[in-house]
Amino acid sequence: MVSRRVFLAGTLTAASAARVRGANDRIRMGVIGTGGRGAYHTANLAKRADVEVVSVCDVYSVRSQAACEQAGVRAEAVQDYRRLIERKDIDAVVIAVPDHWHTPILLDALAAGKDAFLEKPMTFAIDEGHAIARAVRETRRVVQIGTQQKSGPHFIEAKQRFIDSGQIGKVSLVRTWWIANRGYLRRPPAAFCYNSQELDWNRFLGSAPRRPFEAQRYFGWYAYRDYSTGQPGGLLVHTADVAHFFLNLSAPLAVVASGGIFEFPDDRETPDTISILAEYPQRVVVTFDATQSSVRDAVDCEFHGSGGVLNIFRYGYTFRPAEKGAPLIEAKGQPCDPAHMQNFLEAMRSRRQPNADVVYSHYLAMVCHMGNRAYETKSRVVWQPEWDEAALA
């Protein structure tokens, strides 16, 4: 098997074909997709002295214009991402689009010589990771995937304090859950009126099947399999990220799943309730539960070890040592997003691998894809050799 270090060793050298900015130069960036997440990135990048947002893109022009106004930037707004990436003065792009567009836009951006920050999951389908890894290797570009826990200060601290130190002991079970995430019940705005000049529906569809415009599909795309990996690709990818990061996991041995559309049958195709279980060769099981049928908002990752139990997510962490009477160890969370973007920008300047590189992210996405396949086929999905890192070279 080709190791991740060996595979990526040659990808980010000084021989990189495109421009590498110096430490005092401003990085010129474009943002592709200016919905909630893309607008968030636009606003945060606009606050940085070392970055200039020069172009934004969205198939819905109202959103791109609003993102510029909210961020206070004077950037070119376009509907076709190809106009953005063809600009020679742009160093990097943020890609925050529906899942089915992740790979096509990323590959085009890499071919145009851009570094990229791509929102999760990295891929929409099982076979896309290989194409991305090859493109990164061939173009020598920097790609960071938006699983921000990998750069979160309190996540790094907890890993060193409880996992790397051995204090938690042997971890055999990681329970994770993300309950009632409202993004998966998104509805069109009450005042929305479709205007084909403002919203390019066919461009949104991309490679998905042609169909007449449906406002629910556009605004609630997370719930439709043509555009989305569902709650596994949107939520499990984050909790699995913590498990993979902390325990140095990659390919699971097998994944099983169960669930269904139990409460919201009229406006969705992806399950509103799902449970996934992944077994790893490190003799550990990672579980994930999600549902829309709850009034309780809850998300957590719970590591059960022979030396204690660690609960952690963006709120902070709590560690309960196994020793009777030992005090609880707690810490508040620190924002992960700024650190993750900072890591990406530093990687651009140094040409070193970012924290959430494409090989690491291939395995994270594969757990989600295997979970979806297990749910759809009602079967146990076993890891296949052709999905492995050796096949990426």
C-alpha positions as a Markdown table, in Angstrom:
| # | Residue | x | y | z |
|---|---|---|---|---|
| 1 | Met | 0.0 | 0.0 | 0.0 |
| 2 | Val | 1.3 | 3.5 | -0.9 |
| 3 | Ser | 1.4 | 5.6 | 2.3 |
| 4 | Arg | -0.4 | 8.9 | 2.5 |
| 5 | Arg | 2.9 | 10.6 | 3.2 |
| 6 | Val | 4.5 | 9.0 | 0.1 |
| 7 | Phe | 1.5 | 9.6 | -2.1 |
| 8 | Leu | 1.3 | 13.3 | -1.4 |
| 9 | Ala | 5.0 | 14.0 | -0.9 |
| 10 | Gly | 5.5 | 15.4 | -4.4 |
| 11 | Thr | 2.3 | 17.3 | -4.7 |
| 12 | Leu | 3.1 | 20.6 | -3.1 |
| 13 | Thr | 6.8 | 21.4 | -4.0 |
| 14 | Ala | 8.4 | 24.7 | -4.9 |
| 15 | Ala | 8.0 | 23.6 | -8.5 |
| 16 | Ser | 4.3 | 24.3 | -8.3 |
| 17 | Ala | 3.1 | 25.6 | -11.6 |
| 18 | Ala | 1.0 | 28.4 | -10.5 |
| 19 | Arg | 1.7 | 31.6 | -8.5 |
| 20 | Val | 2.7 | 31.2 | -4.8 |
| 21 | Arg | 2.1 | 34.3 | -2.8 |
| 22 | Gly | 4.8 | 35.7 | -0.5 |
| 23 | Ala | 4.3 | 36.2 | 3.2 |
| 24 | Asn | 3.4 | 39.9 | 2.8 |
| 25 | Asp | 1.2 | 39.5 | -0.3 |
| 26 | Arg | -2.6 | 39.5 | -0.2 |
| 27 | Ile | -4.2 | 36.3 | -1.5 |
| 28 | Arg | -6.8 | 37.0 | -4.1 |
| 29 | Met | -9.8 | 34.7 | -3.7 |
| 30 | Gly | -13.1 | 33.9 | -5.4 |
| 31 | Val | -16.1 | 32.3 | -3.7 |
| 32 | Ile | -18.2 | 29.8 | -5.6 |
| 33 | Gly | -21.6 | 29.3 | -4.0 |
| 34 | Thr | -22.9 | 32.1 | -1.8 |
| 35 | Gly | -25.8 | 30.5 | 0.1 |
| 36 | Gly | -25.5 | 30.4 | 3.9 |
| 37 | Arg | -22.1 | 28.8 | 4.1 |
| 38 | Gly | -20.6 | 30.6 | 1.2 |
| 39 | Ala | -21.8 | 33.9 | 2.4 |
| 40 | Tyr | -20.3 | 33.1 | 5.8 |
| 41 | His | -16.9 | 32.5 | 4.2 |
| 42 | Thr | -17.2 | 35.6 | 2.1 |
| 43 | Ala | -17.8 | 37.8 | 5.2 |
| 44 | Asn | -15.0 | 36.2 | 7.2 |
| 45 | Leu | -12.5 | 36.4 | 4.4 |
| 46 | Ala | -13.4 | 40.1 | 3.9 |
| 47 | Lys | -12.3 | 40.8 | 7.4 |
| 48 | Arg | -8.8 | 39.5 | 6.8 |
| 49 | Ala | -6.0 | 41.9 | 5.9 |
| 50 | Asp | -4.1 | 39.2 | 4.0 |
| 51 | Val | -7.0 | 38.3 | 1.7 |
| 52 | Glu | -9.0 | 40.1 | -1.0 |
| 53 | Val | -12.3 | 38.7 | -2.3 |
| 54 | Val | -12.4 | 39.7 | -5.9 |
| 55 | Ser | -15.2 | 37.6 | -7.4 |
| 56 | Val | -18.2 | 35.7 | -6.2 |
| 57 | Cys | -20.4 | 33.2 | -8.0 |
| 58 | Asp | -23.9 | 31.8 | -7.5 |
| 59 | Val | -26.5 | 30.5 | -9.9 |
| 60 | Tyr | -29.0 | 32.7 | -8.0 |
| 61 | Ser | -27.7 | 36.2 | -8.6 |
| 62 | Val | -29.7 | 37.6 | -5.6 |
| 63 | Arg | -27.5 | 35.5 | -3.3 |
| 64 | Ser | -24.2 | 36.6 | -4.8 |
| 65 | Gln | -25.1 | 40.3 | -4.6 |
| 66 | Ala | -26.4 | 39.9 | -1.1 |
| 67 | Ala | -23.1 | 38.2 | 0.0 |
| 68 | Cys | -21.1 | 41.1 | -1.4 |
| 69 | Glu | -23.3 | 43.6 | 0.4 |
| 70 | Gln | -23.2 | 41.8 | 3.7 |
| 71 | Ala | -19.5 | 41.4 | 3.5 |
| 72 | Gly | -18.9 | 44.9 | 2.4 |
| 73 | Val | -16.8 | 43.9 | -0.6 |
| 74 | Arg | -16.7 | 45.2 | -4.2 |
| 75 | Ala | -16.4 | 41.9 | -6.1 |
| 76 | Glu | -17.4 | 40.8 | -9.5 |
| 77 | Ala | -20.6 | 38.7 | -9.3 |
| 78 | Val | -21.2 | 36.0 | -11.9 |
| 79 | Gln | -23.6 | 33.1 | -12.4 |
| 80 | Asp | -21.1 | 30.8 | -14.3 |
| 81 | Tyr | -18.2 | 29.6 | -12.1 |
| 82 | Arg | -16.1 | 29.1 | -15.2 |
| 83 | Arg | -15.9 | 32.9 | -15.6 |
| 84 | Leu | -14.5 | 33.1 | -12.1 |
| 85 | Ile | -11.8 | 30.4 | -12.4 |
| 86 | Glu | -10.6 | 31.6 | -15.7 |
| 87 | Arg | -9.4 | 34.9 | -14.1 |
| 88 | Lys | -5.6 | 34.9 | -14.0 |
| 89 | Asp | -5.5 | 37.2 | -11.0 |
| 90 | Ile | -7.3 | 34.7 | -8.6 |
| 91 | Asp | -5.1 | 32.5 | -6.5 |
| 92 | Ala | -7.7 | 30.4 | -4.8 |
| 93 | Val | -11.4 | 29.6 | -4.6 |
| 94 | Val | -13.8 | 28.6 | -1.8 |
| 95 | Ile | -16.3 | 26.1 | -3.1 |
| 96 | Ala | -19.6 | 25.9 | -1.2 |
| 97 | Val | -22.1 | 24.4 | -3.5 |
| 98 | Pro | -24.5 | 21.4 | -3.5 |
| 99 | Asp | -22.7 | 18.0 | -3.2 |
| 100 | His | -23.2 | 17.0 | -6.8 |
| 101 | Trp | -21.2 | 20.0 | -8.0 |
| 102 | His | -18.2 | 19.4 | -5.6 |
| 103 | Thr | -16.0 | 17.3 | -7.9 |
| 104 | Pro | -16.7 | 19.0 | -11.2 |
| 105 | Ile | -16.0 | 22.5 | -9.9 |
| 106 | Leu | -12.9 | 21.4 | -7.9 |
| 107 | Leu | -11.4 | 19.6 | -10.9 |
| 108 | Asp | -12.0 | 22.6 | -13.1 |
| 109 | Ala | -10.5 | 24.9 | -10.5 |
| 110 | Leu | -7.4 | 22.7 | -10.2 |
| 111 | Ala | -7.0 | 22.6 | -13.9 |
| 112 | Ala | -7.1 | 26.4 | -14.0 |
| 113 | Gly | -4.2 | 26.5 | -11.4 |
| 114 | Lys | -6.3 | 27.5 | -8.4 |
| 115 | Asp | -5.8 | 26.3 | -4.8 |
| 116 | Ala | -9.2 | 25.4 | -3.3 |
| 117 | Phe | -11.0 | 25.3 | 0.0 |
| 118 | Leu | -13.9 | 22.8 | -0.7 |
| 119 | Glu | -16.8 | 22.3 | 1.7 |
| 120 | Lys | -17.5 | 18.8 | 2.9 |
| 121 | Pro | -18.1 | 16.1 | 1.9 |
| 122 | Met | -15.2 | 16.0 | -0.6 |
| 123 | Thr | -17.1 | 13.8 | -3.0 |
| 124 | Phe | -20.6 | 13.0 | -4.1 |
| 125 | Ala | -20.0 | 9.4 | -5.3 |
| 126 | Ile | -17.7 | 6.6 | -4.4 |
| 127 | Asp | -15.5 | 6.7 | -7.5 |
| 128 | Glu | -14.7 | 10.5 | -7.4 |
| 129 | Gly | -12.0 | 10.5 | -4.8 |
| 130 | His | -9.5 | 8.9 | -7.2 |
| 131 | Ala | -9.9 | 11.6 | -9.8 |
| 132 | Ile | -9.4 | 14.3 | -7.2 |
| 133 | Ala | -6.3 | 12.8 | -5.8 |
| 134 | Arg | -4.8 | 12.4 | -9.2 |
| 135 | Ala | -5.6 | 16.0 | -10.1 |
| 136 | Val | -4.0 | 17.3 | -6.9 |
| 137 | Arg | -0.9 | 15.2 | -7.6 |
| 138 | Glu | -0.7 | 16.4 | -11.2 |
| 139 | Thr | -1.4 | 20.0 | -10.7 |
| 140 | Arg | 0.5 | 20.4 | -7.3 |
| 141 | Arg | -2.3 | 22.5 | -5.9 |
| 142 | Val | -3.3 | 22.9 | -2.2 |
| 143 | Val | -6.8 | 21.6 | -1.4 |
| 144 | Gln | -8.4 | 21.9 | 2.1 |
| 145 | Ile | -11.7 | 20.1 | 2.8 |
| 146 | Gly | -14.1 | 21.9 | 5.2 |
| 147 | Thr | -14.0 | 19.5 | 8.1 |
| 148 | Gln | -12.9 | 22.2 | 10.5 |
| 149 | Gln | -12.6 | 20.1 | 13.6 |
| 150 | Lys | -9.2 | 18.9 | 12.2 |
| 151 | Ser | -7.9 | 22.5 | 13.0 |
| 152 | Gly | -10.0 | 23.3 | 16.1 |
| 153 | Pro | -7.7 | 24.3 | 19.0 |
| 154 | His | -9.7 | 22.4 | 21.7 |
| 155 | Phe | -9.9 | 19.3 | 19.5 |
| 156 | Ile | -6.1 | 19.3 | 19.1 |
| 157 | Glu | -5.7 | 19.9 | 22.8 |
| 158 | Ala | -8.1 | 17.1 | 23.7 |
| 159 | Lys | -6.4 | 14.6 | 21.3 |
| 160 | Gln | -3.0 | 15.3 | 22.8 |
| 161 | Arg | -4.3 | 15.4 | 26.4 |
| 162 | Phe | -6.4 | 12.2 | 26.4 |
| 163 | Ile | -5.7 | 10.2 | 23.3 |
| 164 | Asp | -2.1 | 10.6 | 22.5 |
| 165 | Ser | -1.1 | 10.5 | 26.2 |
| 166 | Gly | -2.8 | 7.1 | 26.5 |
| 167 | Gln | -5.0 | 8.4 | 29.4 |
| 168 | Ile | -8.2 | 7.2 | 27.8 |
| 169 | Gly | -6.9 | 3.7 | 27.3 |
| 170 | Lys | -8.2 | 1.4 | 24.7 |
| 171 | Val | -11.1 | 3.0 | 22.8 |
| 172 | Ser | -13.5 | 0.3 | 21.5 |
| 173 | Leu | -16.6 | 2.4 | 20.8 |
| 174 | Val | -17.2 | 5.9 | 19.6 |
| 175 | Arg | -20.9 | 7.0 | 19.7 |
| 176 | Thr | -21.8 | 10.1 | 17.7 |
| 177 | Trp | -25.1 | 11.8 | 17.0 |
| 178 | Trp | -26.4 | 15.0 | 15.4 |
| 179 | Ile | -30.1 | 15.5 | 16.2 |
| 180 | Ala | -32.6 | 18.0 | 14.6 |
| 181 | Asn | -30.2 | 19.9 | 12.3 |
| 182 | Arg | -32.6 | 22.3 | 10.7 |
| 183 | Gly | -30.7 | 22.6 | 7.4 |
| 184 | Tyr | -32.3 | 19.3 | 6.4 |
| 185 | Leu | -35.8 | 20.8 | 6.7 |
| 186 | Arg | -35.1 | 23.9 | 4.7 |
| 187 | Arg | -38.1 | 25.5 | 3.0 |
| 188 | Pro | -38.3 | 28.3 | 0.3 |
| 189 | Pro | -38.6 | 31.8 | 1.6 |
| 190 | Ala | -42.3 | 32.8 | 1.9 |
| 191 | Ala | -41.8 | 35.8 | -0.5 |
| 192 | Phe | -39.8 | 34.0 | -3.1 |
| 193 | Cys | -40.9 | 34.4 | -6.7 |
| 194 | Tyr | -39.0 | 32.5 | -9.4 |
| 195 | Asn | -37.3 | 34.6 | -12.0 |
| 196 | Ser | -35.3 | 32.6 | -14.6 |
| 197 | Gln | -33.0 | 35.6 | -15.2 |
| 198 | Glu | -32.0 | 35.7 | -11.6 |
| 199 | Leu | -31.9 | 31.9 | -10.9 |
| 200 | Asp | -30.3 | 29.7 | -13.5 |
| 201 | Trp | -32.1 | 26.4 | -12.7 |
| 202 | Asn | -30.4 | 24.4 | -15.4 |
| 203 | Arg | -27.0 | 25.4 | -14.2 |
| 204 | Phe | -28.0 | 24.4 | -10.7 |
| 205 | Leu | -29.0 | 20.9 | -12.0 |
| 206 | Gly | -25.7 | 20.4 | -13.7 |
| 207 | Ser | -25.3 | 16.6 | -14.3 |
| 208 | Ala | -28.5 | 15.8 | -12.4 |
| 209 | Pro | -31.6 | 14.8 | -14.3 |
| 210 | Arg | -33.5 | 17.6 | -16.1 |
| 211 | Arg | -36.8 | 18.6 | -14.5 |
| 212 | Pro | -38.9 | 21.8 | -14.3 |
| 213 | Phe | -38.0 | 24.3 | -11.6 |
| 214 | Glu | -39.1 | 23.3 | -8.1 |
| 215 | Ala | -38.5 | 25.9 | -5.4 |
| 216 | Gln | -38.4 | 23.1 | -2.7 |
| 217 | Arg | -35.7 | 21.2 | -4.6 |
| 218 | Tyr | -33.6 | 24.3 | -5.0 |
| 219 | Phe | -33.8 | 25.7 | -1.4 |
| 220 | Gly | -34.1 | 22.3 | 0.2 |
| 221 | Trp | -31.5 | 20.4 | -2.0 |
| 222 | Tyr | -30.1 | 18.6 | 1.1 |
| 223 | Ala | -33.1 | 16.3 | 1.1 |
| 224 | Tyr | -32.8 | 15.1 | -2.5 |
| 225 | Arg | -30.5 | 12.3 | -3.7 |
| 226 | Asp | -29.8 | 13.9 | -7.1 |
| 227 | Tyr | -27.9 | 16.8 | -5.3 |
| 228 | Ser | -27.1 | 15.6 | -1.8 |
| 229 | Thr | -25.4 | 12.9 | 0.2 |
| 230 | Gly | -28.0 | 13.5 | 2.9 |
| 231 | Gln | -27.3 | 13.6 | 6.6 |
| 232 | Pro | -24.4 | 11.1 | 6.3 |
| 233 | Gly | -22.5 | 13.4 | 3.9 |
| 234 | Gly | -23.5 | 16.6 | 5.7 |
| 235 | Leu | -23.3 | 15.6 | 9.4 |
| 236 | Leu | -21.7 | 12.2 | 9.8 |
| 237 | Val | -18.7 | 13.5 | 7.9 |
| 238 | His | -18.1 | 15.9 | 10.8 |
| 239 | Thr | -18.5 | 13.5 | 13.7 |
| 240 | Ala | -16.5 | 10.8 | 11.8 |
| 241 | Asp | -13.8 | 13.4 | 11.3 |
| 242 | Val | -13.3 | 13.6 | 15.0 |
| 243 | Ala | -13.1 | 9.8 | 15.3 |
| 244 | His | -10.7 | 9.5 | 12.3 |
| 245 | Phe | -8.5 | 12.4 | 13.6 |
| 246 | Phe | -8.3 | 11.2 | 17.2 |
| 247 | Leu | -7.9 | 7.4 | 16.5 |
| 248 | Asn | -5.9 | 7.6 | 13.2 |
| 249 | Leu | -8.7 | 5.7 | 11.3 |
| 250 | Ser | -9.0 | 5.4 | 7.6 |
| 251 | Ala | -10.9 | 2.6 | 5.8 |
| 252 | Pro | -13.6 | 0.8 | 7.7 |
| 253 | Leu | -13.9 | -2.9 | 7.4 |
| 254 | Ala | -17.7 | -2.7 | 6.8 |
| 255 | Val | -20.7 | -0.4 | 7.3 |
| 256 | Val | -24.3 | -1.1 | 8.1 |
| 257 | Ala | -27.3 | 1.3 | 8.3 |
| 258 | Ser | -30.9 | 1.5 | 9.0 |
| 259 | Gly | -33.5 | 4.3 | 8.8 |
| 260 | Gly | -36.1 | 5.8 | 6.6 |
| 261 | Ile | -38.4 | 8.7 | 5.8 |
| 262 | Phe | -40.6 | 8.4 | 8.9 |
| 263 | Glu | -42.1 | 11.9 | 9.4 |
| 264 | Phe | -41.5 | 14.0 | 6.2 |
| 265 | Pro | -42.6 | 12.0 | 3.2 |
| 266 | Asp | -43.8 | 14.9 | 1.0 |
| 267 | Asp | -40.6 | 16.8 | 0.3 |
| 268 | Arg | -37.6 | 14.6 | 0.6 |
| 269 | Glu | -35.7 | 11.5 | -0.8 |
| 270 | Thr | -32.9 | 11.2 | 1.7 |
| 271 | Pro | -33.9 | 9.6 | 5.1 |
| 272 | Asp | -35.1 | 12.0 | 7.8 |
| 273 | Thr | -33.9 | 9.4 | 10.4 |
| 274 | Ile | -30.8 | 7.2 | 10.0 |
| 275 | Ser | -28.4 | 5.1 | 12.1 |
| 276 | Ile | -25.0 | 4.0 | 10.8 |
| 277 | Leu | -22.4 | 1.7 | 12.3 |
| 278 | Ala | -18.9 | 1.4 | 11.0 |
| 279 | Glu | -16.4 | -1.2 | 12.1 |
| 280 | Tyr | -12.7 | -0.5 | 11.8 |
| 281 | Pro | -9.6 | -2.8 | 11.7 |
| 282 | Gln | -8.3 | -1.0 | 14.8 |
| 283 | Arg | -10.9 | -2.9 | 16.8 |
| 284 | Val | -13.3 | 0.0 | 17.2 |
| 285 | Val | -16.8 | 0.7 | 16.2 |
| 286 | Val | -18.1 | 4.2 | 15.3 |
| 287 | Thr | -21.8 | 4.9 | 15.3 |
| 288 | Phe | -23.8 | 7.8 | 14.0 |
| 289 | Asp | -27.5 | 8.7 | 14.7 |
| 290 | Ala | -29.5 | 11.5 | 13.1 |
| 291 | Thr | -33.2 | 12.4 | 12.9 |
| 292 | Gln | -35.4 | 15.4 | 12.1 |
| 293 | Ser | -38.1 | 13.9 | 14.3 |
| 294 | Ser | -37.0 | 15.6 | 17.5 |
| 295 | Val | -37.4 | 19.0 | 19.2 |
| 296 | Arg | -34.0 | 18.6 | 20.9 |
| 297 | Asp | -30.9 | 20.0 | 19.1 |
| 298 | Ala | -28.0 | 17.8 | 20.1 |
| 299 | Val | -24.6 | 16.9 | 18.7 |
| 300 | Asp | -21.8 | 15.1 | 20.3 |
| 301 | Cys | -18.9 | 12.6 | 19.9 |
| 302 | Glu | -18.5 | 10.2 | 22.8 |
| 303 | Phe | -15.3 | 8.1 | 23.1 |
| 304 | His | -15.5 | 5.1 | 25.4 |
| 305 | Gly | -12.1 | 4.0 | 26.6 |
| 306 | Ser | -10.8 | 1.7 | 29.3 |
| 307 | Gly | -9.4 | 4.7 | 31.0 |
| 308 | Gly | -12.4 | 7.1 | 30.8 |
| 309 | Val | -15.0 | 8.6 | 28.6 |
| 310 | Leu | -14.5 | 11.7 | 26.5 |
| 311 | Asn | -17.4 | 13.8 | 25.2 |
| 312 | Ile | -16.3 | 16.5 | 22.6 |
| 313 | Phe | -17.6 | 18.7 | 19.9 |
| 314 | Arg | -17.6 | 22.4 | 19.1 |
| 315 | Tyr | -19.1 | 23.3 | 22.5 |
| 316 | Gly | -15.9 | 22.0 | 24.2 |
| 317 | Tyr | -15.1 | 18.7 | 25.9 |
| 318 | Thr | -15.6 | 16.7 | 29.1 |
| 319 | Phe | -13.4 | 13.8 | 30.3 |
| 320 | Arg | -14.6 | 11.4 | 33.0 |
| 321 | Pro | -11.6 | 9.4 | 34.2 |
| 322 | Ala | -12.2 | 5.7 | 35.1 |
| 323 | Glu | -10.8 | 6.2 | 38.6 |
| 324 | Lys | -13.5 | 6.4 | 41.3 |
| 325 | Gly | -13.7 | 9.9 | 42.7 |
| 326 | Ala | -11.4 | 11.4 | 40.1 |
| 327 | Pro | -12.5 | 15.0 | 39.1 |
| 328 | Leu | -14.2 | 15.8 | 35.9 |
| 329 | Ile | -12.0 | 17.5 | 33.4 |
| 330 | Glu | -13.8 | 20.2 | 31.3 |
| 331 | Ala | -12.9 | 22.9 | 28.7 |
| 332 | Lys | -15.0 | 25.3 | 26.7 |
| 333 | Gly | -14.8 | 25.1 | 22.9 |
| 334 | Gln | -12.9 | 27.5 | 20.7 |
| 335 | Pro | -14.0 | 28.5 | 17.1 |
| 336 | Cys | -12.7 | 26.0 | 14.6 |
| 337 | Asp | -13.5 | 27.9 | 11.3 |
| 338 | Pro | -10.9 | 30.6 | 11.7 |
| 339 | Ala | -8.2 | 28.1 | 12.5 |
| 340 | His | -9.1 | 25.9 | 9.6 |
| 341 | Met | -9.1 | 28.7 | 7.0 |
| 342 | Gln | -5.8 | 30.0 | 8.5 |
| 343 | Asn | -4.3 | 26.5 | 8.1 |
| 344 | Phe | -5.4 | 26.6 | 4.4 |
| 345 | Leu | -3.9 | 30.0 | 3.8 |
| 346 | Glu | -0.6 | 29.0 | 5.5 |
| 347 | Ala | -0.5 | 25.9 | 3.4 |
| 348 | Met | -0.9 | 28.0 | 0.3 |
| 349 | Arg | 2.1 | 30.0 | 1.2 |
| 350 | Ser | 4.3 | 27.1 | 2.3 |
| 351 | Arg | 3.0 | 24.6 | -0.3 |
| 352 | Arg | 2.7 | 22.0 | 2.5 |
| 353 | Gln | -0.3 | 19.8 | 3.0 |
| 354 | Pro | -3.2 | 21.3 | 4.9 |
| 355 | Asn | -4.8 | 19.5 | 7.8 |
| 356 | Ala | -7.8 | 18.1 | 5.9 |
| 357 | Asp | -6.0 | 17.0 | 2.7 |
| 358 | Val | -7.7 | 15.0 | -0.1 |
| 359 | Val | -6.5 | 11.5 | 0.9 |
| 360 | Tyr | -7.6 | 11.9 | 4.5 |
| 361 | Ser | -10.9 | 13.4 | 3.2 |
| 362 | His | -11.4 | 10.5 | 0.7 |
| 363 | Tyr | -11.7 | 8.1 | 3.6 |
| 364 | Leu | -14.1 | 10.4 | 5.5 |
| 365 | Ala | -16.3 | 10.7 | 2.5 |
| 366 | Met | -16.2 | 7.0 | 1.8 |
| 367 | Val | -17.7 | 6.2 | 5.3 |
| 368 | Cys | -20.6 | 8.4 | 4.3 |
| 369 | His | -21.0 | 6.8 | 0.9 |
| 370 | Met | -20.8 | 3.3 | 2.4 |
| 371 | Gly | -23.5 | 4.4 | 4.9 |
| 372 | Asn | -25.8 | 5.6 | 2.2 |
| 373 | Arg | -25.2 | 2.5 | 0.1 |
| 374 | Ala | -25.9 | 0.3 | 3.2 |
| 375 | Tyr | -29.1 | 2.2 | 3.8 |
| 376 | Glu | -30.3 | 2.0 | 0.2 |
| 377 | Thr | -29.5 | -1.7 | -0.3 |
| 378 | Lys | -30.4 | -2.8 | 3.2 |
| 379 | Ser | -27.1 | -4.7 | 3.3 |
| 380 | Arg | -23.7 | -4.8 | 5.0 |
| 381 | Val | -21.2 | -2.9 | 2.7 |
| 382 | Val | -17.7 | -4.3 | 2.9 |
| 383 | Trp | -14.6 | -2.2 | 2.0 |
| 384 | Gln | -13.3 | -2.9 | -1.5 |
| 385 | Pro | -9.6 | -2.9 | -2.3 |
| 386 | Glu | -10.1 | -0.7 | -5.3 |
| 387 | Trp | -11.4 | 2.1 | -3.0 |
| 388 | Asp | -8.1 | 2.2 | -1.1 |
| 389 | Glu | -5.2 | 4.7 | -1.1 |
| 390 | Ala | -3.1 | 2.4 | -3.3 |
| 391 | Ala | -5.6 | 2.8 | -6.1 |
| 392 | Leu | -5.3 | 6.6 | -5.9 |
| 393 | Ala | -1.7 | 6.7 | -7.1 |
